[in-house]
Protein backbone atom coordinates (compact mmCIF):
# COMPACT_ATOMS: atom_id res chain seq x y z
CA UNK A 1 0.00 0.00 0.00
CA UNK A 2 1.27 3.51 -0.72
CA UNK A 3 2.25 5.66 2.27
CA UNK A 4 -0.61 8.12 1.66
CA UNK A 5 -3.17 5.30 1.93
CA UNK A 6 -1.63 4.01 5.16
CA UNK A 7 -1.54 7.53 6.64
CA UNK A 8 -5.23 7.93 5.79
CA UNK A 9 -6.10 4.57 7.38
CA UNK A 10 -4.20 5.46 10.55
CA UNK A 11 -5.58 9.02 10.47
CA UNK A 12 -2.10 10.52 10.85
CA UNK A 13 -0.07 12.90 8.72
CA UNK A 14 2.39 11.64 6.17
CA UNK A 15 5.26 13.17 8.15
CA UNK A 16 4.17 11.30 11.30
CA UNK A 17 4.05 8.08 9.31
CA UNK A 18 7.54 8.73 7.99
CA UNK A 19 8.77 9.30 11.57
CA UNK A 20 7.31 5.95 12.65
CA UNK A 21 9.09 4.31 9.73
CA UNK A 22 12.40 6.03 10.62
CA UNK A 23 11.99 4.87 14.25
CA UNK A 24 11.66 1.31 13.00
CA UNK A 25 8.11 0.95 14.31
CA UNK A 26 6.71 0.15 10.88
CA UNK A 27 8.37 -2.04 8.27
CA UNK A 28 8.42 -0.91 4.64
CA UNK A 29 9.21 -2.50 1.30
CA UNK A 30 11.13 -0.55 -1.30
CA UNK A 31 10.31 -1.29 -4.91
CA UNK A 32 12.59 0.87 -6.99
CA UNK A 33 11.97 4.37 -5.66
CA UNK A 34 8.51 3.50 -4.37
CA UNK A 35 7.94 2.78 -0.70
CA UNK A 36 5.10 0.45 0.18
CA UNK A 37 3.69 -1.09 3.36
CA UNK A 38 2.12 -4.53 3.24
CA UNK A 39 -1.23 -5.30 4.83
CA UNK A 40 0.51 -7.84 7.08
CA UNK A 41 3.05 -5.28 8.33
CA UNK A 42 0.29 -2.72 8.95
CA UNK A 43 -1.69 -5.29 10.95
CA UNK A 44 1.42 -6.14 13.00
CA UNK A 45 2.03 -2.45 13.69
CA UNK A 46 -1.56 -1.99 14.86
CA UNK A 47 -1.38 -5.07 17.08
CA UNK A 48 1.87 -3.87 18.64
CA UNK A 49 0.41 -0.40 19.18
CA UNK A 50 -2.60 -1.82 20.99
CA UNK A 51 -0.48 -4.01 23.28
CA UNK A 52 1.76 -1.06 24.29
CA UNK A 53 -1.12 1.00 25.70
CA UNK A 54 -2.10 0.42 29.35
Predicted model as a PDB file, atoms N, CA, C, CB and O in Angstrom, pLDDT in the B-factor column:
MODEL        1                                                                  
ATOM      1  N   UNK A   1       0.841  -1.172   0.000  1.00 96.00           N  
ATOM      2  CA  UNK A   1       0.000   0.000   0.000  1.00 96.00           C  
ATOM      3  C   UNK A   1       0.892   1.244   0.000  1.00 96.00           C  
ATOM      4  CB  UNK A   1      -0.960  -0.007   1.219  1.00 96.00           C  
ATOM      5  O   UNK A   1       1.921   1.266   0.676  1.00 96.00           O  
ATOM      6  N   UNK A   2       0.516   2.249  -0.733  1.00 96.00           N  
ATOM      7  CA  UNK A   2       1.271   3.509  -0.717  1.00 96.00           C  
ATOM      8  C   UNK A   2       1.188   4.188   0.659  1.00 96.00           C  
ATOM      9  CB  UNK A   2       0.740   4.464  -1.811  1.00 96.00           C  
ATOM     10  O   UNK A   2       0.231   3.984   1.406  1.00 96.00           O  
ATOM     11  N   UNK A   3       2.188   4.984   0.973  1.00 97.00           N  
ATOM     12  CA  UNK A   3       2.247   5.655   2.269  1.00 97.00           C  
ATOM     13  C   UNK A   3       1.026   6.530   2.514  1.00 97.00           C  
ATOM     14  CB  UNK A   3       3.505   6.494   2.366  1.00 97.00           C  
ATOM     15  O   UNK A   3       0.516   6.567   3.634  1.00 97.00           O  
ATOM     16  N   UNK A   4       0.552   7.229   1.504  1.00 97.00           N  
ATOM     17  CA  UNK A   4      -0.607   8.118   1.662  1.00 97.00           C  
ATOM     18  C   UNK A   4      -1.816   7.314   2.125  1.00 97.00           C  
ATOM     19  CB  UNK A   4      -0.925   8.856   0.332  1.00 97.00           C  
ATOM     20  O   UNK A   4      -2.552   7.761   3.005  1.00 97.00           O  
ATOM     21  N   UNK A   5      -2.031   6.134   1.546  1.00 97.00           N  
ATOM     22  CA  UNK A   5      -3.171   5.296   1.931  1.00 97.00           C  
ATOM     23  C   UNK A   5      -3.054   4.842   3.380  1.00 97.00           C  
ATOM     24  CB  UNK A   5      -3.277   4.076   1.007  1.00 97.00           C  
ATOM     25  O   UNK A   5      -4.039   4.838   4.118  1.00 97.00           O  
ATOM     26  N   UNK A   6      -1.847   4.462   3.783  1.00 97.00           N  
ATOM     27  CA  UNK A   6      -1.629   4.012   5.161  1.00 97.00           C  
ATOM     28  C   UNK A   6      -1.845   5.175   6.128  1.00 97.00           C  
ATOM     29  CB  UNK A   6      -0.200   3.423   5.329  1.00 97.00           C  
ATOM     30  O   UNK A   6      -2.464   5.002   7.178  1.00 97.00           O  
ATOM     31  N   UNK A   7      -1.340   6.353   5.782  1.00 97.00           N  
ATOM     32  CA  UNK A   7      -1.538   7.532   6.638  1.00 97.00           C  
ATOM     33  C   UNK A   7      -3.024   7.831   6.793  1.00 97.00           C  
ATOM     34  CB  UNK A   7      -0.804   8.763   6.054  1.00 97.00           C  
ATOM     35  O   UNK A   7      -3.475   8.180   7.884  1.00 97.00           O  
ATOM     36  N   UNK A   8      -3.781   7.699   5.720  1.00 97.00           N  
ATOM     37  CA  UNK A   8      -5.230   7.928   5.790  1.00 97.00           C  
ATOM     38  C   UNK A   8      -5.914   6.895   6.684  1.00 97.00           C  
ATOM     39  CB  UNK A   8      -5.846   7.890   4.383  1.00 97.00           C  
ATOM     40  O   UNK A   8      -6.791   7.241   7.475  1.00 97.00           O  
ATOM     41  N   UNK A   9      -5.518   5.635   6.560  1.00 94.00           N  
ATOM     42  CA  UNK A   9      -6.105   4.575   7.384  1.00 94.00           C  
ATOM     43  C   UNK A   9      -5.825   4.825   8.856  1.00 94.00           C  
ATOM     44  CB  UNK A   9      -5.560   3.200   6.970  1.00 94.00           C  
ATOM     45  O   UNK A   9      -6.705   4.659   9.700  1.00 94.00           O  
ATOM     46  N   UNK A  10      -4.590   5.227   9.163  1.00 95.00           N  
ATOM     47  CA  UNK A  10      -4.199   5.465  10.551  1.00 95.00           C  
ATOM     48  C   UNK A  10      -4.649   6.834  11.054  1.00 95.00           C  
ATOM     49  CB  UNK A  10      -2.695   5.338  10.694  1.00 95.00           C  
ATOM     50  O   UNK A  10      -4.544   7.129  12.245  1.00 95.00           O  
ATOM     51  N   UNK A  11      -5.144   7.660  10.152  1.00 95.00           N  
ATOM     52  CA  UNK A  11      -5.576   9.022  10.471  1.00 95.00           C  
ATOM     53  C   UNK A  11      -4.443   9.840  11.097  1.00 95.00           C  
ATOM     54  CB  UNK A  11      -6.779   8.985  11.420  1.00 95.00           C  
ATOM     55  O   UNK A  11      -4.614  10.514  12.113  1.00 95.00           O  
ATOM     56  N   UNK A  12      -3.273   9.751  10.440  1.00 96.00           N  
ATOM     57  CA  UNK A  12      -2.104  10.523  10.852  1.00 96.00           C  
ATOM     58  C   UNK A  12      -1.538  11.217   9.613  1.00 96.00           C  
ATOM     59  CB  UNK A  12      -1.021   9.605  11.537  1.00 96.00           C  
ATOM     60  O   UNK A  12      -1.875  10.873   8.480  1.00 96.00           O  
ATOM     61  N   UNK A  13      -0.675  12.198   9.854  1.00 97.00           N  
ATOM     62  CA  UNK A  13      -0.070  12.898   8.722  1.00 97.00           C  
ATOM     63  C   UNK A  13       1.010  12.028   8.085  1.00 97.00           C  
ATOM     64  CB  UNK A  13       0.525  14.254   9.170  1.00 97.00           C  
ATOM     65  O   UNK A  13       1.510  11.083   8.696  1.00 97.00           O  
ATOM     66  N   UNK A  14       1.346  12.359   6.881  1.00 97.00           N  
ATOM     67  CA  UNK A  14       2.387  11.636   6.167  1.00 97.00           C  
ATOM     68  C   UNK A  14       3.734  11.790   6.881  1.00 97.00           C  
ATOM     69  CB  UNK A  14       2.487  12.135   4.714  1.00 97.00           C  
ATOM     70  O   UNK A  14       4.524  10.847   6.925  1.00 97.00           O  
ATOM     71  N   UNK A  15       3.995  12.967   7.435  1.00 97.00           N  
ATOM     72  CA  UNK A  15       5.260  13.170   8.149  1.00 97.00           C  
ATOM     73  C   UNK A  15       5.319  12.329   9.427  1.00 97.00           C  
ATOM     74  CB  UNK A  15       5.446  14.657   8.492  1.00 97.00           C  
ATOM     75  O   UNK A  15       6.387  11.828   9.779  1.00 97.00           O  
ATOM     76  N   UNK A  16       4.203  12.166  10.117  1.00 96.00           N  
ATOM     77  CA  UNK A  16       4.171  11.304  11.298  1.00 96.00           C  
ATOM     78  C   UNK A  16       4.420   9.859  10.906  1.00 96.00           C  
ATOM     79  CB  UNK A  16       2.826  11.431  12.029  1.00 96.00           C  
ATOM     80  O   UNK A  16       5.143   9.141  11.596  1.00 96.00           O  
ATOM     81  N   UNK A  17       3.829   9.432   9.807  1.00 97.00           N  
ATOM     82  CA  UNK A  17       4.046   8.078   9.313  1.00 97.00           C  
ATOM     83  C   UNK A  17       5.518   7.874   8.971  1.00 97.00           C  
ATOM     84  CB  UNK A  17       3.162   7.800   8.082  1.00 97.00           C  
ATOM     85  O   UNK A  17       6.093   6.836   9.301  1.00 97.00           O  
ATOM     86  N   UNK A  18       6.121   8.840   8.323  1.00 96.00           N  
ATOM     87  CA  UNK A  18       7.540   8.728   7.986  1.00 96.00           C  
ATOM     88  C   UNK A  18       8.416   8.666   9.247  1.00 96.00           C  
ATOM     89  CB  UNK A  18       7.968   9.912   7.106  1.00 96.00           C  
ATOM     90  O   UNK A  18       9.435   7.975   9.258  1.00 96.00           O  
ATOM     91  N   UNK A  19       8.028   9.380  10.297  1.00 96.00           N  
ATOM     92  CA  UNK A  19       8.766   9.296  11.572  1.00 96.00           C  
ATOM     93  C   UNK A  19       8.672   7.901  12.155  1.00 96.00           C  
ATOM     94  CB  UNK A  19       8.227  10.322  12.585  1.00 96.00           C  
ATOM     95  O   UNK A  19       9.671   7.354  12.623  1.00 96.00           O  
ATOM     96  N   UNK A  20       7.481   7.320  12.132  1.00 95.00           N  
ATOM     97  CA  UNK A  20       7.306   5.954  12.653  1.00 95.00           C  
ATOM     98  C   UNK A  20       8.168   4.967  11.863  1.00 95.00           C  
ATOM     99  CB  UNK A  20       5.811   5.530  12.589  1.00 95.00           C  
ATOM    100  O   UNK A  20       8.734   4.036  12.436  1.00 95.00           O  
ATOM    101  N   UNK A  21       8.265   5.169  10.571  1.00 96.00           N  
ATOM    102  CA  UNK A  21       9.095   4.309   9.729  1.00 96.00           C  
ATOM    103  C   UNK A  21      10.570   4.486  10.107  1.00 96.00           C  
ATOM    104  CB  UNK A  21       8.871   4.630   8.222  1.00 96.00           C  
ATOM    105  O   UNK A  21      11.296   3.503  10.255  1.00 96.00           O  
ATOM    106  N   UNK A  22      11.009   5.735  10.261  1.00 96.00           N  
ATOM    107  CA  UNK A  22      12.399   6.026  10.618  1.00 96.00           C  
ATOM    108  C   UNK A  22      12.752   5.452  11.992  1.00 96.00           C  
ATOM    109  CB  UNK A  22      12.644   7.541  10.603  1.00 96.00           C  
ATOM    110  O   UNK A  22      13.885   5.027  12.213  1.00 96.00           O  
ATOM    111  N   UNK A  23      11.785   5.439  12.913  1.00 95.00           N  
ATOM    112  CA  UNK A  23      11.990   4.875  14.250  1.00 95.00           C  
ATOM    113  C   UNK A  23      12.075   3.354  14.220  1.00 95.00           C  
ATOM    114  CB  UNK A  23      10.865   5.307  15.181  1.00 95.00           C  
ATOM    115  O   UNK A  23      12.513   2.732  15.188  1.00 95.00           O  
ATOM    116  N   UNK A  24      11.659   2.760  13.112  1.00 94.00           N  
ATOM    117  CA  UNK A  24      11.659   1.312  13.001  1.00 94.00           C  
ATOM    118  C   UNK A  24      10.378   0.665  13.503  1.00 94.00           C  
ATOM    119  CB  UNK A  24      12.817   0.755  13.747  1.00 94.00           C  
ATOM    120  O   UNK A  24      10.305  -0.558  13.626  1.00 94.00           O  
ATOM    121  N   UNK A  25       9.371   1.477  13.794  1.00 93.00           N  
ATOM    122  CA  UNK A  25       8.109   0.955  14.314  1.00 93.00           C  
ATOM    123  C   UNK A  25       7.268   0.293  13.226  1.00 93.00           C  
ATOM    124  CB  UNK A  25       7.317   2.070  14.967  1.00 93.00           C  
ATOM    125  O   UNK A  25       6.411  -0.541  13.519  1.00 93.00           O  
ATOM    126  N   UNK A  26       7.510   0.661  11.993  1.00 95.00           N  
ATOM    127  CA  UNK A  26       6.711   0.152  10.882  1.00 95.00           C  
ATOM    128  C   UNK A  26       7.641  -0.263   9.755  1.00 95.00           C  
ATOM    129  CB  UNK A  26       5.689   1.214  10.392  1.00 95.00           C  
ATOM    130  O   UNK A  26       8.464   0.529   9.296  1.00 95.00           O  
ATOM    131  N   UNK A  27       7.510  -1.489   9.318  1.00 94.00           N  
ATOM    132  CA  UNK A  27       8.372  -2.038   8.275  1.00 94.00           C  
ATOM    133  C   UNK A  27       7.864  -1.633   6.892  1.00 94.00           C  
ATOM    134  CB  UNK A  27       8.448  -3.572   8.389  1.00 94.00           C  
ATOM    135  O   UNK A  27       6.659  -1.621   6.642  1.00 94.00           O  
ATOM    136  N   UNK A  28       8.791  -1.304   6.004  1.00 96.00           N  
ATOM    137  CA  UNK A  28       8.423  -0.912   4.644  1.00 96.00           C  
ATOM    138  C   UNK A  28       9.137  -1.802   3.633  1.00 96.00           C  
ATOM    139  CB  UNK A  28       8.765   0.573   4.390  1.00 96.00           C  
ATOM    140  O   UNK A  28      10.116  -2.479   3.945  1.00 96.00           O  
ATOM    141  N   UNK A  29       8.616  -1.775   2.428  1.00 96.00           N  
ATOM    142  CA  UNK A  29       9.207  -2.498   1.304  1.00 96.00           C  
ATOM    143  C   UNK A  29       9.514  -1.476   0.226  1.00 96.00           C  
ATOM    144  CB  UNK A  29       8.253  -3.631   0.767  1.00 96.00           C  
ATOM    145  O   UNK A  29       8.646  -0.693  -0.160  1.00 96.00           O  
ATOM    146  N   UNK A  30      10.729  -1.481  -0.253  1.00 95.00           N  
ATOM    147  CA  UNK A  30      11.130  -0.549  -1.300  1.00 95.00           C  
ATOM    148  C   UNK A  30      11.137  -1.283  -2.635  1.00 95.00           C  
ATOM    149  CB  UNK A  30      12.527   0.069  -0.998  1.00 95.00           C  
ATOM    150  O   UNK A  30      11.790  -2.312  -2.806  1.00 95.00           O  
ATOM    151  N   UNK A  31      10.395  -0.723  -3.561  1.00 94.00           N  
ATOM    152  CA  UNK A  31      10.312  -1.287  -4.912  1.00 94.00           C  
ATOM    153  C   UNK A  31      10.766  -0.179  -5.846  1.00 94.00           C  
ATOM    154  CB  UNK A  31       8.840  -1.805  -5.271  1.00 94.00           C  
ATOM    155  O   UNK A  31       9.991   0.710  -6.199  1.00 94.00           O  
ATOM    156  N   UNK A  32      12.018  -0.242  -6.239  1.00 95.00           N  
ATOM    157  CA  UNK A  32      12.589   0.872  -6.989  1.00 95.00           C  
ATOM    158  C   UNK A  32      12.626   2.077  -6.074  1.00 95.00           C  
ATOM    159  CB  UNK A  32      11.773   1.174  -8.286  1.00 95.00           C  
ATOM    160  O   UNK A  32      13.192   2.007  -4.983  1.00 95.00           O  
ATOM    161  N   UNK A  33      12.042   3.167  -6.491  1.00 94.00           N  
ATOM    162  CA  UNK A  33      11.971   4.368  -5.657  1.00 94.00           C  
ATOM    163  C   UNK A  33      10.701   4.421  -4.827  1.00 94.00           C  
ATOM    164  CB  UNK A  33      12.061   5.605  -6.519  1.00 94.00           C  
ATOM    165  O   UNK A  33      10.558   5.279  -3.955  1.00 94.00           O  
ATOM    166  N   UNK A  34       9.790   3.515  -5.091  1.00 95.00           N  
ATOM    167  CA  UNK A  34       8.509   3.501  -4.374  1.00 95.00           C  
ATOM    168  C   UNK A  34       8.662   2.831  -3.011  1.00 95.00           C  
ATOM    169  CB  UNK A  34       7.428   2.775  -5.204  1.00 95.00           C  
ATOM    170  O   UNK A  34       9.398   1.855  -2.864  1.00 95.00           O  
ATOM    171  N   UNK A  35       7.969   3.362  -2.036  1.00 95.00           N  
ATOM    172  CA  UNK A  35       7.945   2.780  -0.698  1.00 95.00           C  
ATOM    173  C   UNK A  35       6.526   2.305  -0.439  1.00 95.00           C  
ATOM    174  CB  UNK A  35       8.416   3.809   0.398  1.00 95.00           C  
ATOM    175  O   UNK A  35       5.563   3.058  -0.584  1.00 95.00           O  
ATOM    176  N   UNK A  36       6.416   1.040  -0.053  1.00 97.00           N  
ATOM    177  CA  UNK A  36       5.097   0.447   0.185  1.00 97.00           C  
ATOM    178  C   UNK A  36       5.084  -0.244   1.541  1.00 97.00           C  
ATOM    179  CB  UNK A  36       4.727  -0.556  -0.940  1.00 97.00           C  
ATOM    180  O   UNK A  36       6.128  -0.633   2.065  1.00 97.00           O  
ATOM    181  N   UNK A  37       3.892  -0.391   2.099  1.00 97.00           N  
ATOM    182  CA  UNK A  37       3.690  -1.093   3.358  1.00 97.00           C  
ATOM    183  C   UNK A  37       2.677  -2.202   3.085  1.00 97.00           C  
ATOM    184  CB  UNK A  37       3.198  -0.117   4.504  1.00 97.00           C  
ATOM    185  O   UNK A  37       1.606  -1.958   2.530  1.00 97.00           O  
ATOM    186  N   UNK A  38       3.030  -3.416   3.483  1.00 97.00           N  
ATOM    187  CA  UNK A  38       2.121  -4.533   3.236  1.00 97.00           C  
ATOM    188  C   UNK A  38       0.995  -4.530   4.269  1.00 97.00           C  
ATOM    189  CB  UNK A  38       2.886  -5.879   3.272  1.00 97.00           C  
ATOM    190  O   UNK A  38       1.119  -3.947   5.346  1.00 97.00           O  
ATOM    191  N   UNK A  39      -0.088  -5.186   3.920  1.00 97.00           N  
ATOM    192  CA  UNK A  39      -1.232  -5.303   4.828  1.00 97.00           C  
ATOM    193  C   UNK A  39      -0.809  -6.048   6.094  1.00 97.00           C  
ATOM    194  CB  UNK A  39      -2.420  -6.034   4.134  1.00 97.00           C  
ATOM    195  O   UNK A  39      -1.253  -5.711   7.192  1.00 97.00           O  
ATOM    196  N   UNK A  40       0.041  -7.049   5.946  1.00 97.00           N  
ATOM    197  CA  UNK A  40       0.511  -7.840   7.083  1.00 97.00           C  
ATOM    198  C   UNK A  40       1.327  -6.968   8.036  1.00 97.00           C  
ATOM    199  CB  UNK A  40       1.354  -9.040   6.599  1.00 97.00           C  
ATOM    200  O   UNK A  40       1.142  -7.037   9.251  1.00 97.00           O  
ATOM    201  N   UNK A  41       2.226  -6.151   7.494  1.00 96.00           N  
ATOM    202  CA  UNK A  41       3.046  -5.280   8.333  1.00 96.00           C  
ATOM    203  C   UNK A  41       2.201  -4.206   9.022  1.00 96.00           C  
ATOM    204  CB  UNK A  41       4.146  -4.624   7.496  1.00 96.00           C  
ATOM    205  O   UNK A  41       2.474  -3.844  10.166  1.00 96.00           O  
ATOM    206  N   UNK A  42       1.194  -3.703   8.342  1.00 96.00           N  
ATOM    207  CA  UNK A  42       0.294  -2.722   8.951  1.00 96.00           C  
ATOM    208  C   UNK A  42      -0.487  -3.369  10.099  1.00 96.00           C  
ATOM    209  CB  UNK A  42      -0.682  -2.141   7.891  1.00 96.00           C  
ATOM    210  O   UNK A  42      -0.652  -2.761  11.157  1.00 96.00           O  
ATOM    211  N   UNK A  43      -0.961  -4.584   9.895  1.00 95.00           N  
ATOM    212  CA  UNK A  43      -1.691  -5.286  10.947  1.00 95.00           C  
ATOM    213  C   UNK A  43      -0.780  -5.547  12.154  1.00 95.00           C  
ATOM    214  CB  UNK A  43      -2.266  -6.617  10.408  1.00 95.00           C  
ATOM    215  O   UNK A  43      -1.217  -5.418  13.298  1.00 95.00           O  
ATOM    216  N   UNK A  44       0.472  -5.911  11.907  1.00 94.00           N  
ATOM    217  CA  UNK A  44       1.422  -6.143  12.997  1.00 94.00           C  
ATOM    218  C   UNK A  44       1.693  -4.853  13.759  1.00 94.00           C  
ATOM    219  CB  UNK A  44       2.737  -6.724  12.454  1.00 94.00           C  
ATOM    220  O   UNK A  44       1.793  -4.868  14.986  1.00 94.00           O  
ATOM    221  N   UNK A  45       1.813  -3.747  13.050  1.00 93.00           N  
ATOM    222  CA  UNK A  45       2.028  -2.448  13.689  1.00 93.00           C  
ATOM    223  C   UNK A  45       0.841  -2.089  14.576  1.00 93.00           C  
ATOM    224  CB  UNK A  45       2.253  -1.352  12.628  1.00 93.00           C  
ATOM    225  O   UNK A  45       1.025  -1.630  15.703  1.00 93.00           O  
ATOM    226  N   UNK A  46      -0.358  -2.292  14.080  1.00 93.00           N  
ATOM    227  CA  UNK A  46      -1.557  -1.988  14.860  1.00 93.00           C  
ATOM    228  C   UNK A  46      -1.664  -2.883  16.092  1.00 93.00           C  
ATOM    229  CB  UNK A  46      -2.805  -2.144  13.992  1.00 93.00           C  
ATOM    230  O   UNK A  46      -2.041  -2.417  17.168  1.00 93.00           O  
ATOM    231  N   UNK A  47      -1.339  -4.149  15.941  1.00 91.00           N  
ATOM    232  CA  UNK A  47      -1.383  -5.071  17.079  1.00 91.00           C  
ATOM    233  C   UNK A  47      -0.361  -4.676  18.133  1.00 91.00           C  
ATOM    234  CB  UNK A  47      -1.133  -6.514  16.618  1.00 91.00           C  
ATOM    235  O   UNK A  47      -0.655  -4.719  19.328  1.00 91.00           O  
ATOM    236  N   UNK A  48       0.829  -4.293  17.705  1.00 88.00           N  
ATOM    237  CA  UNK A  48       1.872  -3.867  18.644  1.00 88.00           C  
ATOM    238  C   UNK A  48       1.471  -2.568  19.326  1.00 88.00           C  
ATOM    239  CB  UNK A  48       3.223  -3.692  17.919  1.00 88.00           C  
ATOM    240  O   UNK A  48       1.739  -2.388  20.514  1.00 88.00           O  
ATOM    241  N   UNK A  49       0.837  -1.668  18.599  1.00 84.00           N  
ATOM    242  CA  UNK A  49       0.410  -0.402  19.176  1.00 84.00           C  
ATOM    243  C   UNK A  49      -0.656  -0.609  20.242  1.00 84.00           C  
ATOM    244  CB  UNK A  49      -0.114   0.522  18.089  1.00 84.00           C  
ATOM    245  O   UNK A  49      -0.660   0.080  21.262  1.00 84.00           O  
ATOM    246  N   UNK A  50      -1.546  -1.541  20.014  1.00 83.00           N  
ATOM    247  CA  UNK A  50      -2.599  -1.825  20.989  1.00 83.00           C  
ATOM    248  C   UNK A  50      -2.024  -2.453  22.256  1.00 83.00           C  
ATOM    249  CB  UNK A  50      -3.656  -2.750  20.376  1.00 83.00           C  
ATOM    250  O   UNK A  50      -2.488  -2.154  23.356  1.00 83.00           O  
ATOM    251  N   UNK A  51      -1.026  -3.316  22.117  1.00 70.00           N  
ATOM    252  CA  UNK A  51      -0.483  -4.005  23.284  1.00 70.00           C  
ATOM    253  C   UNK A  51       0.401  -3.090  24.121  1.00 70.00           C  
ATOM    254  CB  UNK A  51       0.307  -5.227  22.849  1.00 70.00           C  
ATOM    255  O   UNK A  51       0.637  -3.387  25.292  1.00 70.00           O  
ATOM    256  N   UNK A  52       0.898  -1.986  23.564  1.00 62.00           N  
ATOM    257  CA  UNK A  52       1.760  -1.061  24.294  1.00 62.00           C  
ATOM    258  C   UNK A  52       0.955  -0.139  25.213  1.00 62.00           C  
ATOM    259  CB  UNK A  52       2.583  -0.230  23.314  1.00 62.00           C  
ATOM    260  O   UNK A  52       1.496   0.367  26.197  1.00 62.00           O  
ATOM    261  N   UNK A  53      -0.302   0.084  24.915  1.00 56.00           N  
ATOM    262  CA  UNK A  53      -1.123   0.995  25.704  1.00 56.00           C  
ATOM    263  C   UNK A  53      -1.606   0.301  26.977  1.00 56.00           C  
ATOM    264  CB  UNK A  53      -2.322   1.502  24.875  1.00 56.00           C  
ATOM    265  O   UNK A  53      -1.945  -0.882  26.943  1.00 56.00           O  
ATOM    266  N   UNK A  54      -1.641   1.023  28.097  1.00 57.00           N  
ATOM    267  CA  UNK A  54      -2.096   0.415  29.354  1.00 57.00           C  
ATOM    268  C   UNK A  54      -3.573   0.111  29.359  1.00 57.00           C  
ATOM    269  CB  UNK A  54      -1.778   1.314  30.507  1.00 57.00           C  
ATOM    270  O   UNK A  54      -4.094  -0.401  30.350  1.00 57.00           O  
TER     271      UNK A  54                                                      
ENDMDL                                                                          
END                                                                             
